[in-house]
Structure formats: structure tokens, C-alpha cells
Amino acid sequence: MFVQKITTSTTLAVPESANDASVQGIICEVDSSAGAVTITLPAISAFPGLPRFQINVIDVGGVAATNNITVACNAADLINN
């Protein structure tokens, strides 16, 4: 899995190896200590060779109950569809 550290609202970067079937997904280590964070997913077209791609969000700051971590889809894409 590819690991990405996130501290501010961002559009998730797509690793170059994203279309390699051996890459199972992305782990987002999110620290929302400084404020709420929104992670916007990349367009599904960024993963043309894969039917599914897993993204795990981990609250490494331990304050997501106060400073929320939100996952938003890109444009017309759907989550878990």
C-alpha cells in the first residue's frame, strides 16, 4: 500500500503505481490537530486498470471527534458503488 501523510484539506494524490495490480490501495495518515480536514478522492478515471481501489483513513492525530476528517468524492463519482 502507498502511504500519504495529510495535515490540511487536499485532493488525494494518485501514486504512479496505482494501476499496478500489486498495489492494493492508499493509507491516508491524517492529522487534524490544526483543524478539520477534507480529503477529496481522485477521479475514478485515474484508476483505469482496476475495478476497485481501497483507501484507508487513519486518525493519527487522535482528534477527529473534534476536528472532523471528511472523505468527499470527485465530481460525479460514487463511493462504494
Phi and psi restraints in degrees (value plus and minus 20) as a CYANA .aco file:
   2 PHE   PHI    -109.0   -69.0
   2 PHE   PSI     115.2   155.2
   3 VAL   PHI    -129.1   -89.1
   3 VAL   PSI     112.1   152.1
   4 GLN   PHI    -147.7  -107.7
   4 GLN   PSI     106.6   146.6
   5 LYS   PHI    -111.3   -71.3
   5 LYS   PSI     111.2   151.2
   6 ILE   PHI    -149.9  -109.9
   6 ILE   PSI     110.7   150.7
   7 THR   PHI    -145.4  -105.4
   7 THR   PSI     -32.4     7.6
   8 THR   PHI    -156.6  -116.6
   8 THR   PSI     144.5   184.5
   9 SER   PHI     -77.6   -37.6
   9 SER   PSI     117.9   157.9
  10 THR   PHI    -178.9  -138.9
  10 THR   PSI     141.2   181.2
  11 THR   PHI    -113.3   -73.3
  11 THR   PSI     108.6   148.6
  12 LEU   PHI     -80.8   -40.8
  12 LEU   PSI     110.2   150.2
  13 ALA   PHI     -96.6   -56.6
  13 ALA   PSI     122.3   162.3
  14 VAL   PHI    -116.0   -76.0
  14 VAL   PSI      98.2   138.2
  15 PRO   PHI     -85.3   -45.3
  15 PRO   PSI     128.8   168.8
  16 GLU   PHI     -78.5   -38.5
  16 GLU   PSI     -47.6    -7.6
  17 SER   PHI    -106.3   -66.3
  17 SER   PSI      -9.9    30.1
  18 ALA   PHI     -79.3   -39.3
  18 ALA   PSI     -49.4    -9.4
  19 ASN   PHI    -113.7   -73.7
  19 ASN   PSI     -11.4    28.6
  20 ASP   PHI    -107.4   -67.4
  20 ASP   PSI     101.7   141.7
  21 ALA   PHI     -79.9   -39.9
  21 ALA   PSI     -39.0     1.0
  22 SER   PHI     -97.3   -57.3
  22 SER   PSI     -37.9     2.1
  23 VAL   PHI    -105.2   -65.2
  23 VAL   PSI     100.1   140.1
  24 GLN   PHI    -112.4   -72.4
  24 GLN   PSI     -31.2     8.8
  25 GLY   PHI     137.3   177.3
  25 GLY   PSI    -183.2  -143.2
  26 ILE   PHI    -145.8  -105.8
  26 ILE   PSI     117.5   157.5
  27 ILE   PHI    -125.0   -85.0
  27 ILE   PSI     100.8   140.8
  28 CYS   PHI    -120.7   -80.7
  28 CYS   PSI      90.9   130.9
  29 GLU   PHI    -111.9   -71.9
  29 GLU   PSI      86.0   126.0
  30 VAL   PHI    -127.5   -87.5
  30 VAL   PSI     108.1   148.1
  31 ASP   PHI    -134.1   -94.1
  31 ASP   PSI      85.2   125.2
  32 SER   PHI    -120.2   -80.2
  32 SER   PSI       5.4    45.4
  33 SER   PHI     -77.5   -37.5
  33 SER   PSI     -54.7   -14.7
  34 ALA   PHI    -105.7   -65.7
  34 ALA   PSI     -29.5    10.5
  35 GLY   PHI     132.6   172.6
  35 GLY   PSI     152.3   192.3
  36 ALA   PHI     -78.0   -38.0
  36 ALA   PSI     127.8   167.8
  37 VAL   PHI    -148.2  -108.2
  37 VAL   PSI     112.9   152.9
  38 THR   PHI    -133.2   -93.2
  38 THR   PSI     107.1   147.1
  39 ILE   PHI    -126.0   -86.0
  39 ILE   PSI      95.8   135.8
  40 THR   PHI    -114.5   -74.5
  40 THR   PSI     105.7   145.7
  41 LEU   PHI     -91.9   -51.9
  41 LEU   PSI     129.9   169.9
  42 PRO   PHI     -90.0   -50.0
  42 PRO   PSI     140.3   180.3
  43 ALA   PHI     -81.0   -41.0
  43 ALA   PSI     123.0   163.0
  44 ILE   PHI     -79.4   -39.4
  44 ILE   PSI     -44.5    -4.5
  45 SER   PHI     -85.6   -45.6
  45 SER   PSI     -33.1     6.9
  46 ALA   PHI     -93.4   -53.4
  46 ALA   PSI     -30.9     9.1
  47 PHE   PHI    -144.1  -104.1
  47 PHE   PSI      40.2    80.2
  48 PRO   PHI     -85.7   -45.7
  48 PRO   PSI     -46.2    -6.2
  49 GLY   PHI    -112.4   -72.4
  49 GLY   PSI     -22.2    17.8
  50 LEU   PHI    -140.0  -100.0
  50 LEU   PSI     112.1   152.1
  51 PRO   PHI     -95.0   -55.0
  51 PRO   PSI     -46.5    -6.5
  52 ARG   PHI    -163.6  -123.6
  52 ARG   PSI     129.0   169.0
  53 PHE   PHI    -164.2  -124.2
  53 PHE   PSI     102.6   142.6
  54 GLN   PHI    -111.5   -71.5
  54 GLN   PSI     114.8   154.8
  55 ILE   PHI    -144.8  -104.8
  55 ILE   PSI      99.1   139.1
  56 ASN   PHI    -123.5   -83.5
  56 ASN   PSI     113.3   153.3
  57 VAL   PHI    -131.9   -91.9
  57 VAL   PSI     103.5   143.5
  58 ILE   PHI    -137.8   -97.8
  58 ILE   PSI     109.0   149.0
  59 ASP   PHI    -103.5   -63.5
  59 ASP   PSI      64.2   104.2
  60 VAL   PHI     -95.9   -55.9
  60 VAL   PSI     -40.5    -0.5
  61 GLY   PHI    -102.0   -62.0
  61 GLY   PSI     -39.6     0.4
  62 GLY   PHI      51.9    91.9
  62 GLY   PSI      -3.0    37.0
  63 VAL   PHI    -144.4  -104.4
  63 VAL   PSI       2.3    42.3
  64 ALA   PHI     -84.8   -44.8
  64 ALA   PSI     -41.6    -1.6
  65 ALA   PHI     -87.2   -47.2
  65 ALA   PSI     -48.4    -8.4
  66 THR   PHI    -117.3   -77.3
  66 THR   PSI     -71.9   -31.9
  67 ASN   PHI    -126.1   -86.1
  67 ASN   PSI      75.0   115.0
  68 ASN   PHI     -79.2   -39.2
  68 ASN   PSI     131.2   171.2
  69 ILE   PHI    -131.8   -91.8
  69 ILE   PSI      99.2   139.2
  70 THR   PHI    -133.9   -93.9
  70 THR   PSI     116.9   156.9
  71 VAL   PHI    -129.2   -89.2
  71 VAL   PSI     101.7   141.7
  72 ALA   PHI    -138.0   -98.0
  72 ALA   PSI     122.9   162.9
  73 CYS   PHI     -99.8   -59.8
  73 CYS   PSI     142.4   182.4
  74 ASN   PHI    -109.1   -69.1
  74 ASN   PSI     101.5   141.5
  75 ALA   PHI      28.0    68.0
  75 ALA   PSI    -137.9   -97.9
  76 ALA   PHI    -112.7   -72.7
  76 ALA   PSI     -15.5    24.5
  77 ASP   PHI     -88.0   -48.0
  77 ASP   PSI     137.6   177.6
  78 LEU   PHI    -138.0   -98.0
  78 LEU   PSI     129.5   169.5
  79 ILE   PHI    -114.2   -74.2
  79 ILE   PSI     114.8   154.8
  80 ASN   PHI      38.1    78.1
  80 ASN   PSI      24.8    64.8
